[in-house]
Amino acid sequence: MNPVLKPAILAALLCAAILPAAAQQDYFSSFPPGDSPQEIGKRVAEHFVSSPHQGNKTIEYSEDGTWYGALTFAALTHDDALRDELIQRFQPLMPGGAEADRIPRRDHVDDMIFGIVPLQIYMATRDKKYLDYGLSFADRQWENPLPDGLSHQTRFWIDDMYMLTILQLEAYRATGDRKYLDRDAHEMVAYLDKLQQPNGLFYHAPDVPFFWGRGDGWVAAGMAEMLSSLPADHPQRARILEGYRLMMAALLKYQTTDGMWRQLIDHAEAWEETSSSGMFAFALITGVKNGWLDAATYGPAARRAWIAVTGFIDQNDNVTSICEGTNKCEATNKNDCLQYYLERHRRTGDFHAQETILWSASALLR
């Protein structure tokens, strides 16, 4: 943990421990000064509005997720000024816009997720040009489905359990068209059946036996998002809920005393990492608030996770201790792979963690 920030976190956790019994009952009714989702979300969202793009050539998926989180936060707080700033930031990325060269164009999950931003803008404005633009990405993702009905972009990397599924989910939320939801549920179940380990966690890839924090974070966030929209009678809801609960139970075992999770979840020597911890906070908060998880068991963990992660936000509204972009380890020697993950560089202000703060703030406000 960042030694400069640790005292603030410990003080916040102490405040959490002495909350009145009535406040502890729902775990999310009050927070230490400066840690409310309204305050934190506003700071991080406004910071995003003025931040430069982080991708070298095109908009990267982590920026898409941050945009989505900021738009969601603006909608939940009825902050029309923030919403308008976020929409204005997007205008140069419309077809023919001044930054059209930054529009992602590869036939790949990392690029297609860009469509969630115009879809979320459509839900805020009901301006059909955003709907059409967003659906062009969602429909392209299923242009040539595999024989089993999965997207041709399926690769069975755990990142896809968020990046592939959130686009189809947003298309469903924007249109109400069941085909997008059914595609999504089918895809999620296929990934669960293939990738979830008996302990509830997920290897970074089938051939890389390490529980990399942010990789598992994508899974947790993706399942929480999907369960939020799947009807109770959907034929695949029970399977997804089963996988989600198994994962949440595993995460509970590996949460540190500070409320965080590590770069490698099950390695005590690994450093505490914020993007994964923010994603797990989002998944836990969402589960407790929706009644999918027992509040008495998971509520304290969800609360500690939020307070811990917000303790890593610096005076410039940048989250610290973020794992750099990380492909799966390609080394054949297991010890070399272990060192590869343990020695990943730490970043500050990377959208990979900025987005998770906004998702968690929104979850607390729902």
Helices and strands as residue ranges (DSSP letters): H 6-17, H 21-26, H 37-49, H 61-76, H 80-90, G 91-93, G 100-102, H 109-112, G 113-115, H 116-125, H 128-140, H 160-163, H 165-175, H 178-195, H 213-229, H 237-254, E 261-262, E 272-273, H 274-290, H 295-310, E 322-323, H 334-342, E 346-347, H 351-365
